[in-house]
Amino acid sequence: MKAFKILIMILAISVALYEQVSDDKNIYIMVIAIAVFMYGMMQLSAKTPSKNQEKEEQDVE
């Protein structure tokens, strides 16, 4: 599943970059591609532990 999300994010950024360099720019496609990329980053970052997680756990005890 993680590999699928990364593949979709790469595809979204590729589409956004392609739209940026094309002569006939479509802003809606660029916005959707960036939104998909940001959503994918949010999903992948959600599983990354915080730097302060150990400190927070010690404070609770």
mmCIF file as Biopython writes it, N, C-alpha, C and O atoms, coordinates in Angstrom:
data_model
#
loop_
_atom_site.group_PDB
_atom_site.id
_atom_site.type_symbol
_atom_site.label_atom_id
_atom_site.label_alt_id
_atom_site.label_comp_id
_atom_site.label_asym_id
_atom_site.label_entity_id
_atom_site.label_seq_id
_atom_site.pdbx_PDB_ins_code
_atom_site.Cartn_x
_atom_site.Cartn_y
_atom_site.Cartn_z
_atom_site.occupancy
_atom_site.B_iso_or_equiv
_atom_site.auth_seq_id
_atom_site.auth_asym_id
_atom_site.pdbx_PDB_model_num
ATOM 1   N N  . MET A ? 1  ? 0.827  -1.192 0.000   1.0 0.0 1  A 1 
ATOM 2   C CA . MET A ? 1  ? 0.000  0.000  0.000   1.0 0.0 1  A 1 
ATOM 3   C C  . MET A ? 1  ? 0.869  1.254  0.000   1.0 0.0 1  A 1 
ATOM 4   O O  . MET A ? 1  ? 0.561  2.236  -0.675  1.0 0.0 1  A 1 
ATOM 5   N N  . LYS A ? 2  ? 1.967  1.205  0.772   1.0 0.0 2  A 1 
ATOM 6   C CA . LYS A ? 2  ? 2.865  2.349  0.830   1.0 0.0 2  A 1 
ATOM 7   C C  . LYS A ? 2  ? 3.480  2.621  -0.543  1.0 0.0 2  A 1 
ATOM 8   O O  . LYS A ? 2  ? 3.601  3.775  -0.953  1.0 0.0 2  A 1 
ATOM 9   N N  . ALA A ? 3  ? 3.863  1.570  -1.247  1.0 0.0 3  A 1 
ATOM 10  C CA . ALA A ? 3  ? 4.455  1.732  -2.573  1.0 0.0 3  A 1 
ATOM 11  C C  . ALA A ? 3  ? 3.424  2.315  -3.547  1.0 0.0 3  A 1 
ATOM 12  O O  . ALA A ? 3  ? 3.768  3.113  -4.419  1.0 0.0 3  A 1 
ATOM 13  N N  . PHE A ? 4  ? 2.173  1.915  -3.393  1.0 0.0 4  A 1 
ATOM 14  C CA . PHE A ? 4  ? 1.111  2.440  -4.249  1.0 0.0 4  A 1 
ATOM 15  C C  . PHE A ? 4  ? 0.923  3.940  -4.028  1.0 0.0 4  A 1 
ATOM 16  O O  . PHE A ? 4  ? 0.755  4.695  -4.986  1.0 0.0 4  A 1 
ATOM 17  N N  . LYS A ? 5  ? 0.953  4.371  -2.765  1.0 0.0 5  A 1 
ATOM 18  C CA . LYS A ? 5  ? 0.810  5.796  -2.451  1.0 0.0 5  A 1 
ATOM 19  C C  . LYS A ? 5  ? 1.973  6.604  -3.013  1.0 0.0 5  A 1 
ATOM 20  O O  . LYS A ? 5  ? 1.786  7.702  -3.536  1.0 0.0 5  A 1 
ATOM 21  N N  . ILE A ? 6  ? 3.169  6.050  -2.901  1.0 0.0 6  A 1 
ATOM 22  C CA . ILE A ? 6  ? 4.338  6.750  -3.434  1.0 0.0 6  A 1 
ATOM 23  C C  . ILE A ? 6  ? 4.239  6.855  -4.946  1.0 0.0 6  A 1 
ATOM 24  O O  . ILE A ? 6  ? 4.571  7.894  -5.515  1.0 0.0 6  A 1 
ATOM 25  N N  . LEU A ? 7  ? 3.790  5.801  -5.601  1.0 0.0 7  A 1 
ATOM 26  C CA . LEU A ? 7  ? 3.627  5.824  -7.056  1.0 0.0 7  A 1 
ATOM 27  C C  . LEU A ? 7  ? 2.596  6.874  -7.479  1.0 0.0 7  A 1 
ATOM 28  O O  . LEU A ? 7  ? 2.818  7.607  -8.442  1.0 0.0 7  A 1 
ATOM 29  N N  . ILE A ? 8  ? 1.484  6.948  -6.772  1.0 0.0 8  A 1 
ATOM 30  C CA . ILE A ? 8  ? 0.455  7.947  -7.076  1.0 0.0 8  A 1 
ATOM 31  C C  . ILE A ? 8  ? 1.003  9.353  -6.862  1.0 0.0 8  A 1 
ATOM 32  O O  . ILE A ? 8  ? 0.707  10.254 -7.647  1.0 0.0 8  A 1 
ATOM 33  N N  . MET A ? 9  ? 1.793  9.551  -5.817  1.0 0.0 9  A 1 
ATOM 34  C CA . MET A ? 9  ? 2.372  10.873 -5.554  1.0 0.0 9  A 1 
ATOM 35  C C  . MET A ? 9  ? 3.352  11.278 -6.649  1.0 0.0 9  A 1 
ATOM 36  O O  . MET A ? 9  ? 3.361  12.433 -7.077  1.0 0.0 9  A 1 
ATOM 37  N N  . ILE A ? 10 ? 4.165  10.350 -7.099  1.0 0.0 10 A 1 
ATOM 38  C CA . ILE A ? 10 ? 5.108  10.638 -8.184  1.0 0.0 10 A 1 
ATOM 39  C C  . ILE A ? 10 ? 4.349  10.980 -9.453  1.0 0.0 10 A 1 
ATOM 40  O O  . ILE A ? 10 ? 4.728  11.901 -10.176 1.0 0.0 10 A 1 
ATOM 41  N N  . LEU A ? 11 ? 3.289  10.250 -9.726  1.0 0.0 11 A 1 
ATOM 42  C CA . LEU A ? 11 ? 2.465  10.524 -10.897 1.0 0.0 11 A 1 
ATOM 43  C C  . LEU A ? 11 ? 1.824  11.909 -10.808 1.0 0.0 11 A 1 
ATOM 44  O O  . LEU A ? 11 ? 1.788  12.644 -11.794 1.0 0.0 11 A 1 
ATOM 45  N N  . ALA A ? 12 ? 1.319  12.262 -9.622  1.0 0.0 12 A 1 
ATOM 46  C CA . ALA A ? 12 ? 0.679  13.569 -9.434  1.0 0.0 12 A 1 
ATOM 47  C C  . ALA A ? 12 ? 1.669  14.705 -9.646  1.0 0.0 12 A 1 
ATOM 48  O O  . ALA A ? 12 ? 1.340  15.689 -10.308 1.0 0.0 12 A 1 
ATOM 49  N N  . ILE A ? 13 ? 2.866  14.590 -9.101  1.0 0.0 13 A 1 
ATOM 50  C CA . ILE A ? 13 ? 3.869  15.634 -9.281  1.0 0.0 13 A 1 
ATOM 51  C C  . ILE A ? 13 ? 4.322  15.704 -10.733 1.0 0.0 13 A 1 
ATOM 52  O O  . ILE A ? 13 ? 4.584  16.789 -11.252 1.0 0.0 13 A 1 
ATOM 53  N N  . SER A ? 14 ? 4.414  14.555 -11.387 1.0 0.0 14 A 1 
ATOM 54  C CA . SER A ? 14 ? 4.780  14.556 -12.809 1.0 0.0 14 A 1 
ATOM 55  C C  . SER A ? 14 ? 3.739  15.297 -13.643 1.0 0.0 14 A 1 
ATOM 56  O O  . SER A ? 14 ? 4.088  16.067 -14.538 1.0 0.0 14 A 1 
ATOM 57  N N  . VAL A ? 15 ? 2.474  15.066 -13.352 1.0 0.0 15 A 1 
ATOM 58  C CA . VAL A ? 15 ? 1.403  15.757 -14.071 1.0 0.0 15 A 1 
ATOM 59  C C  . VAL A ? 15 ? 1.468  17.254 -13.803 1.0 0.0 15 A 1 
ATOM 60  O O  . VAL A ? 15 ? 1.301  18.057 -14.721 1.0 0.0 15 A 1 
ATOM 61  N N  . ALA A ? 16 ? 1.709  17.636 -12.551 1.0 0.0 16 A 1 
ATOM 62  C CA . ALA A ? 16 ? 1.791  19.056 -12.202 1.0 0.0 16 A 1 
ATOM 63  C C  . ALA A ? 16 ? 2.964  19.725 -12.911 1.0 0.0 16 A 1 
ATOM 64  O O  . ALA A ? 16 ? 2.825  20.835 -13.425 1.0 0.0 16 A 1 
ATOM 65  N N  . LEU A ? 17 ? 4.101  19.069 -12.942 1.0 0.0 17 A 1 
ATOM 66  C CA . LEU A ? 17 ? 5.260  19.639 -13.629 1.0 0.0 17 A 1 
ATOM 67  C C  . LEU A ? 17 ? 5.035  19.714 -15.136 1.0 0.0 17 A 1 
ATOM 68  O O  . LEU A ? 17 ? 5.433  20.686 -15.778 1.0 0.0 17 A 1 
ATOM 69  N N  . TYR A ? 18 ? 4.403  18.700 -15.695 1.0 0.0 18 A 1 
ATOM 70  C CA . TYR A ? 18 ? 4.105  18.718 -17.126 1.0 0.0 18 A 1 
ATOM 71  C C  . TYR A ? 18 ? 3.168  19.880 -17.466 1.0 0.0 18 A 1 
ATOM 72  O O  . TYR A ? 18 ? 3.365  20.567 -18.469 1.0 0.0 18 A 1 
ATOM 73  N N  . GLU A ? 19 ? 2.161  20.096 -16.639 1.0 0.0 19 A 1 
ATOM 74  C CA . GLU A ? 19 ? 1.239  21.205 -16.864 1.0 0.0 19 A 1 
ATOM 75  C C  . GLU A ? 19 ? 1.946  22.549 -16.729 1.0 0.0 19 A 1 
ATOM 76  O O  . GLU A ? 19 ? 1.615  23.503 -17.434 1.0 0.0 19 A 1 
ATOM 77  N N  . GLN A ? 20 ? 2.910  22.624 -15.833 1.0 0.0 20 A 1 
ATOM 78  C CA . GLN A ? 20 ? 3.631  23.877 -15.609 1.0 0.0 20 A 1 
ATOM 79  C C  . GLN A ? 20 ? 4.437  24.285 -16.837 1.0 0.0 20 A 1 
ATOM 80  O O  . GLN A ? 20 ? 4.520  25.472 -17.152 1.0 0.0 20 A 1 
ATOM 81  N N  . VAL A ? 21 ? 5.029  23.325 -17.531 1.0 0.0 21 A 1 
ATOM 82  C CA . VAL A ? 21 ? 5.884  23.661 -18.667 1.0 0.0 21 A 1 
ATOM 83  C C  . VAL A ? 21 ? 5.135  23.684 -20.000 1.0 0.0 21 A 1 
ATOM 84  O O  . VAL A ? 21 ? 5.691  24.117 -21.010 1.0 0.0 21 A 1 
ATOM 85  N N  . SER A ? 22 ? 3.891  23.227 -20.017 1.0 0.0 22 A 1 
ATOM 86  C CA . SER A ? 22 ? 3.149  23.218 -21.273 1.0 0.0 22 A 1 
ATOM 87  C C  . SER A ? 22 ? 2.694  24.627 -21.642 1.0 0.0 22 A 1 
ATOM 88  O O  . SER A ? 22 ? 2.575  25.503 -20.785 1.0 0.0 22 A 1 
ATOM 89  N N  . ASP A ? 23 ? 2.444  24.823 -22.926 1.0 0.0 23 A 1 
ATOM 90  C CA . ASP A ? 23 ? 2.006  26.131 -23.410 1.0 0.0 23 A 1 
ATOM 91  C C  . ASP A ? 23 ? 0.586  26.456 -22.952 1.0 0.0 23 A 1 
ATOM 92  O O  . ASP A ? 23 ? 0.284  27.596 -22.600 1.0 0.0 23 A 1 
ATOM 93  N N  . ASP A ? 24 ? -0.280 25.444 -22.962 1.0 0.0 24 A 1 
ATOM 94  C CA . ASP A ? 24 ? -1.678 25.630 -22.573 1.0 0.0 24 A 1 
ATOM 95  C C  . ASP A ? 24 ? -1.867 25.108 -21.160 1.0 0.0 24 A 1 
ATOM 96  O O  . ASP A ? 24 ? -2.205 23.940 -20.967 1.0 0.0 24 A 1 
ATOM 97  N N  . LYS A ? 25 ? -1.649 25.973 -20.164 1.0 0.0 25 A 1 
ATOM 98  C CA . LYS A ? 25 ? -1.704 25.550 -18.762 1.0 0.0 25 A 1 
ATOM 99  C C  . LYS A ? 25 ? -3.148 25.428 -18.288 1.0 0.0 25 A 1 
ATOM 100 O O  . LYS A ? 25 ? -3.984 26.285 -18.575 1.0 0.0 25 A 1 
ATOM 101 N N  . ASN A ? 26 ? -3.426 24.354 -17.560 1.0 0.0 26 A 1 
ATOM 102 C CA . ASN A ? 26 ? -4.727 24.160 -16.954 1.0 0.0 26 A 1 
ATOM 103 C C  . ASN A ? 26 ? -4.549 24.191 -15.441 1.0 0.0 26 A 1 
ATOM 104 O O  . ASN A ? 26 ? -4.036 23.241 -14.851 1.0 0.0 26 A 1 
ATOM 105 N N  . ILE A ? 27 ? -4.970 25.273 -14.825 1.0 0.0 27 A 1 
ATOM 106 C CA . ILE A ? 27 ? -4.741 25.483 -13.395 1.0 0.0 27 A 1 
ATOM 107 C C  . ILE A ? 27 ? -5.471 24.441 -12.544 1.0 0.0 27 A 1 
ATOM 108 O O  . ILE A ? 27 ? -4.984 24.073 -11.475 1.0 0.0 27 A 1 
ATOM 109 N N  . TYR A ? 28 ? -6.613 23.970 -12.995 1.0 0.0 28 A 1 
ATOM 110 C CA . TYR A ? 28 ? -7.384 22.994 -12.220 1.0 0.0 28 A 1 
ATOM 111 C C  . TYR A ? 28 ? -6.637 21.666 -12.108 1.0 0.0 28 A 1 
ATOM 112 O O  . TYR A ? 28 ? -6.625 21.047 -11.044 1.0 0.0 28 A 1 
ATOM 113 N N  . ILE A ? 29 ? -6.025 21.235 -13.185 1.0 0.0 29 A 1 
ATOM 114 C CA . ILE A ? 29 ? -5.249 19.989 -13.152 1.0 0.0 29 A 1 
ATOM 115 C C  . ILE A ? 29 ? -4.060 20.141 -12.215 1.0 0.0 29 A 1 
ATOM 116 O O  . ILE A ? 29 ? -3.732 19.215 -11.473 1.0 0.0 29 A 1 
ATOM 117 N N  . MET A ? 30 ? -3.408 21.307 -12.245 1.0 0.0 30 A 1 
ATOM 118 C CA . MET A ? 30 ? -2.264 21.544 -11.363 1.0 0.0 30 A 1 
ATOM 119 C C  . MET A ? 30 ? -2.688 21.533 -9.898  1.0 0.0 30 A 1 
ATOM 120 O O  . MET A ? 30 ? -2.002 20.954 -9.056  1.0 0.0 30 A 1 
ATOM 121 N N  . VAL A ? 31 ? -3.805 22.166 -9.595  1.0 0.0 31 A 1 
ATOM 122 C CA . VAL A ? 31 ? -4.290 22.218 -8.211  1.0 0.0 31 A 1 
ATOM 123 C C  . VAL A ? 31 ? -4.656 20.813 -7.720  1.0 0.0 31 A 1 
ATOM 124 O O  . VAL A ? 31 ? -4.319 20.441 -6.596  1.0 0.0 31 A 1 
ATOM 125 N N  . ILE A ? 32 ? -5.330 20.049 -8.546  1.0 0.0 32 A 1 
ATOM 126 C CA . ILE A ? 32 ? -5.708 18.682 -8.158  1.0 0.0 32 A 1 
ATOM 127 C C  . ILE A ? 32 ? -4.472 17.818 -7.956  1.0 0.0 32 A 1 
ATOM 128 O O  . ILE A ? 32 ? -4.409 17.041 -7.003  1.0 0.0 32 A 1 
ATOM 129 N N  . ALA A ? 33 ? -3.490 17.943 -8.841  1.0 0.0 33 A 1 
ATOM 130 C CA . ALA A ? 33 ? -2.261 17.153 -8.711  1.0 0.0 33 A 1 
ATOM 131 C C  . ALA A ? 33 ? -1.517 17.507 -7.430  1.0 0.0 33 A 1 
ATOM 132 O O  . ALA A ? 33 ? -1.020 16.617 -6.739  1.0 0.0 33 A 1 
ATOM 133 N N  . ILE A ? 34 ? -1.434 18.779 -7.108  1.0 0.0 34 A 1 
ATOM 134 C CA . ILE A ? 34 ? -0.746 19.193 -5.880  1.0 0.0 34 A 1 
ATOM 135 C C  . ILE A ? 34 ? -1.533 18.743 -4.651  1.0 0.0 34 A 1 
ATOM 136 O O  . ILE A ? 34 ? -0.939 18.343 -3.650  1.0 0.0 34 A 1 
ATOM 137 N N  . ALA A ? 35 ? -2.861 18.805 -4.716  1.0 0.0 35 A 1 
ATOM 138 C CA . ALA A ? 35 ? -3.680 18.348 -3.594  1.0 0.0 35 A 1 
ATOM 139 C C  . ALA A ? 35 ? -3.489 16.849 -3.359  1.0 0.0 35 A 1 
ATOM 140 O O  . ALA A ? 35 ? -3.399 16.408 -2.213  1.0 0.0 35 A 1 
ATOM 141 N N  . VAL A ? 36 ? -3.429 16.074 -4.427  1.0 0.0 36 A 1 
ATOM 142 C CA . VAL A ? 36 ? -3.193 14.622 -4.296  1.0 0.0 36 A 1 
ATOM 143 C C  . VAL A ? 36 ? -1.821 14.376 -3.686  1.0 0.0 36 A 1 
ATOM 144 O O  . VAL A ? 36 ? -1.669 13.505 -2.828  1.0 0.0 36 A 1 
ATOM 145 N N  . PHE A ? 37 ? -0.820 15.136 -4.121  1.0 0.0 37 A 1 
ATOM 146 C CA . PHE A ? 37 ? 0.522  14.983 -3.563  1.0 0.0 37 A 1 
ATOM 147 C C  . PHE A ? 37 ? 0.541  15.318 -2.076  1.0 0.0 37 A 1 
ATOM 148 O O  . PHE A ? 37 ? 1.117  14.576 -1.280  1.0 0.0 37 A 1 
ATOM 149 N N  . MET A ? 38 ? -0.081 16.423 -1.699  1.0 0.0 38 A 1 
ATOM 150 C CA . MET A ? 38 ? -0.094 16.827 -0.291  1.0 0.0 38 A 1 
ATOM 151 C C  . MET A ? 38 ? -0.855 15.816 0.575   1.0 0.0 38 A 1 
ATOM 152 O O  . MET A ? 38 ? -0.444 15.534 1.701   1.0 0.0 38 A 1 
ATOM 153 N N  . TYR A ? 39 ? -1.953 15.273 0.060   1.0 0.0 39 A 1 
ATOM 154 C CA . TYR A ? 39 ? -2.700 14.250 0.792   1.0 0.0 39 A 1 
ATOM 155 C C  . TYR A ? 39 ? -1.836 12.998 0.990   1.0 0.0 39 A 1 
ATOM 156 O O  . TYR A ? 39 ? -1.830 12.401 2.067   1.0 0.0 39 A 1 
ATOM 157 N N  . GLY A ? 40 ? -1.117 12.616 -0.051  1.0 0.0 40 A 1 
ATOM 158 C CA . GLY A ? 40 ? -0.220 11.460 0.056   1.0 0.0 40 A 1 
ATOM 159 C C  . GLY A ? 40 ? 0.888  11.692 1.069   1.0 0.0 40 A 1 
ATOM 160 O O  . GLY A ? 40 ? 1.233  10.789 1.832   1.0 0.0 40 A 1 
ATOM 161 N N  . MET A ? 41 ? 1.446  12.893 1.082   1.0 0.0 41 A 1 
ATOM 162 C CA . MET A ? 41 ? 2.476  13.215 2.067   1.0 0.0 41 A 1 
ATOM 163 C C  . MET A ? 41 ? 1.914  13.153 3.483   1.0 0.0 41 A 1 
ATOM 164 O O  . MET A ? 41 ? 2.575  12.676 4.405   1.0 0.0 41 A 1 
ATOM 165 N N  . MET A ? 42 ? 0.684  13.641 3.642   1.0 0.0 42 A 1 
ATOM 166 C CA . MET A ? 42 ? 0.054  13.602 4.957   1.0 0.0 42 A 1 
ATOM 167 C C  . MET A ? 42 ? -0.133 12.154 5.414   1.0 0.0 42 A 1 
ATOM 168 O O  . MET A ? 42 ? 0.115  11.831 6.576   1.0 0.0 42 A 1 
ATOM 169 N N  . GLN A ? 43 ? -0.567 11.292 4.509   1.0 0.0 43 A 1 
ATOM 170 C CA . GLN A ? 43 ? -0.783 9.889  4.849   1.0 0.0 43 A 1 
ATOM 171 C C  . GLN A ? 43 ? 0.528  9.194  5.209   1.0 0.0 43 A 1 
ATOM 172 O O  . GLN A ? 43 ? 0.578  8.409  6.156   1.0 0.0 43 A 1 
ATOM 173 N N  . LEU A ? 44 ? 1.589  9.482  4.453   1.0 0.0 44 A 1 
ATOM 174 C CA . LEU A ? 44 ? 2.874  8.842  4.736   1.0 0.0 44 A 1 
ATOM 175 C C  . LEU A ? 44 ? 3.518  9.400  5.997   1.0 0.0 44 A 1 
ATOM 176 O O  . LEU A ? 44 ? 4.202  8.671  6.715   1.0 0.0 44 A 1 
ATOM 177 N N  . SER A ? 45 ? 3.312  10.667 6.273   1.0 0.0 45 A 1 
ATOM 178 C CA . SER A ? 45 ? 3.914  11.296 7.455   1.0 0.0 45 A 1 
ATOM 179 C C  . SER A ? 45 ? 3.179  10.939 8.734   1.0 0.0 45 A 1 
ATOM 180 O O  . SER A ? 45 ? 3.741  11.072 9.821   1.0 0.0 45 A 1 
ATOM 181 N N  . ALA A ? 46 ? 1.961  10.498 8.632   1.0 0.0 46 A 1 
ATOM 182 C CA . ALA A ? 46 ? 1.174  10.174 9.819   1.0 0.0 46 A 1 
ATOM 183 C C  . ALA A ? 46 ? 1.796  9.015  10.603  1.0 0.0 46 A 1 
ATOM 184 O O  . ALA A ? 46 ? 1.601  8.924  11.815  1.0 0.0 46 A 1 
ATOM 185 N N  . LYS A ? 47 ? 2.521  8.150  9.950   1.0 0.0 47 A 1 
ATOM 186 C CA . LYS A ? 47 ? 3.106  6.987  10.608  1.0 0.0 47 A 1 
ATOM 187 C C  . LYS A ? 47 ? 4.503  7.255  11.145  1.0 0.0 47 A 1 
ATOM 188 O O  . LYS A ? 47 ? 5.087  6.390  11.798  1.0 0.0 47 A 1 
ATOM 189 N N  . THR A ? 48 ? 5.049  8.434  10.884  1.0 0.0 48 A 1 
ATOM 190 C CA . THR A ? 48 ? 6.368  8.789  11.374  1.0 0.0 48 A 1 
ATOM 191 C C  . THR A ? 48 ? 6.257  9.282  12.811  1.0 0.0 48 A 1 
ATOM 192 O O  . THR A ? 48 ? 5.494  10.209 13.085  1.0 0.0 48 A 1 
ATOM 193 N N  . PRO A ? 49 ? 6.996  8.684  13.723  1.0 0.0 49 A 1 
ATOM 194 C CA . PRO A ? 49 ? 6.888  9.126  15.116  1.0 0.0 49 A 1 
ATOM 195 C C  . PRO A ? 49 ? 7.499  10.507 15.321  1.0 0.0 49 A 1 
ATOM 196 O O  . PRO A ? 49 ? 8.425  10.903 14.613  1.0 0.0 49 A 1 
ATOM 197 N N  . SER A ? 50 ? 6.977  11.219 16.284  1.0 0.0 50 A 1 
ATOM 198 C CA . SER A ? 50 ? 7.471  12.545 16.613  1.0 0.0 50 A 1 
ATOM 199 C C  . SER A ? 50 ? 8.817  12.454 17.322  1.0 0.0 50 A 1 
ATOM 200 O O  . SER A ? 50 ? 9.110  11.454 17.977  1.0 0.0 50 A 1 
ATOM 201 N N  . LYS A ? 51 ? 9.639  13.499 17.192  1.0 0.0 51 A 1 
ATOM 202 C CA . LYS A ? 51 ? 10.914 13.530 17.906  1.0 0.0 51 A 1 
ATOM 203 C C  . LYS A ? 51 ? 10.681 13.599 19.408  1.0 0.0 51 A 1 
ATOM 204 O O  . LYS A ? 51 ? 11.487 13.093 20.189  1.0 0.0 51 A 1 
ATOM 205 N N  . ASN A ? 52 ? 9.594  14.216 19.808  1.0 0.0 52 A 1 
ATOM 206 C CA . ASN A ? 52 ? 9.308  14.420 21.222  1.0 0.0 52 A 1 
ATOM 207 C C  . ASN A ? 52 ? 8.432  13.328 21.821  1.0 0.0 52 A 1 
ATOM 208 O O  . ASN A ? 52 ? 7.966  13.469 22.952  1.0 0.0 52 A 1 
ATOM 209 N N  . GLN A ? 53 ? 8.204  12.259 21.097  1.0 0.0 53 A 1 
ATOM 210 C CA . GLN A ? 53 ? 7.312  11.213 21.568  1.0 0.0 53 A 1 
ATOM 211 C C  . GLN A ? 53 ? 7.828  10.574 22.859  1.0 0.0 53 A 1 
ATOM 212 O O  . GLN A ? 53 ? 7.041  10.334 23.775  1.0 0.0 53 A 1 
ATOM 213 N N  . GLU A ? 54 ? 9.131  10.295 22.952  1.0 0.0 54 A 1 
ATOM 214 C CA . GLU A ? 54 ? 9.686  9.685  24.156  1.0 0.0 54 A 1 
ATOM 215 C C  . GLU A ? 54 ? 9.566  10.638 25.341  1.0 0.0 54 A 1 
ATOM 216 O O  . GLU A ? 54 ? 9.234  10.211 26.447  1.0 0.0 54 A 1 
ATOM 217 N N  . LYS A ? 55 ? 9.830  11.907 25.124  1.0 0.0 55 A 1 
ATOM 218 C CA . LYS A ? 55 ? 9.732  12.891 26.188  1.0 0.0 55 A 1 
ATOM 219 C C  . LYS A ? 55 ? 8.295  13.024 26.687  1.0 0.0 55 A 1 
ATOM 220 O O  . LYS A ? 55 ? 8.062  13.133 27.891  1.0 0.0 55 A 1 
ATOM 221 N N  . GLU A ? 56 ? 7.332  13.015 25.766  1.0 0.0 56 A 1 
ATOM 222 C CA . GLU A ? 56 ? 5.927  13.095 26.147  1.0 0.0 56 A 1 
ATOM 223 C C  . GLU A ? 56 ? 5.512  11.883 26.961  1.0 0.0 56 A 1 
ATOM 224 O O  . GLU A ? 56 ? 4.743  12.011 27.914  1.0 0.0 56 A 1 
ATOM 225 N N  . GLU A ? 57 ? 6.015  10.696 26.593  1.0 0.0 57 A 1 
ATOM 226 C CA . GLU A ? 57 ? 5.673  9.487  27.337  1.0 0.0 57 A 1 
ATOM 227 C C  . GLU A ? 57 ? 6.254  9.522  28.734  1.0 0.0 57 A 1 
ATOM 228 O O  . GLU A ? 57 ? 5.623  9.036  29.673  1.0 0.0 57 A 1 
ATOM 229 N N  . GLN A ? 58 ? 7.450  10.089 28.897  1.0 0.0 58 A 1 
ATOM 230 C CA . GLN A ? 58 ? 8.072  10.192 30.209  1.0 0.0 58 A 1 
ATOM 231 C C  . GLN A ? 58 ? 7.324  11.214 31.080  1.0 0.0 58 A 1 
ATOM 232 O O  . GLN A ? 58 ? 7.198  11.023 32.289  1.0 0.0 58 A 1 
ATOM 233 N N  . ASP A ? 59 ? 6.834  12.288 30.470  1.0 0.0 59 A 1 
ATOM 234 C CA . ASP A ? 59 ? 6.105  13.305 31.196  1.0 0.0 59 A 1 
ATOM 235 C C  . ASP A ? 59 ? 4.778  12.760 31.739  1.0 0.0 59 A 1 
ATOM 236 O O  . ASP A ? 59 ? 4.329  13.171 32.809  1.0 0.0 59 A 1 
ATOM 237 N N  . VAL A ? 60 ? 4.163  11.854 31.015  1.0 0.0 60 A 1 
ATOM 238 C CA . VAL A ? 60 ? 2.905  11.270 31.432  1.0 0.0 60 A 1 
ATOM 239 C C  . VAL A ? 60 ? 3.095  10.403 32.659  1.0 0.0 60 A 1 
ATOM 240 O O  . VAL A ? 60 ? 2.244  10.379 33.548  1.0 0.0 60 A 1 
ATOM 241 N N  . GLU A ? 61 ? 4.214  9.686  32.709  1.0 0.0 61 A 1 
ATOM 242 C CA . GLU A ? 61 ? 4.481  8.780  33.844  1.0 0.0 61 A 1 
ATOM 243 C C  . GLU A ? 61 ? 4.828  9.612  35.009  1.0 0.0 61 A 1 
ATOM 244 O O  . GLU A ? 61 ? 5.095  9.082  36.088  1.0 0.0 61 A 1 
#
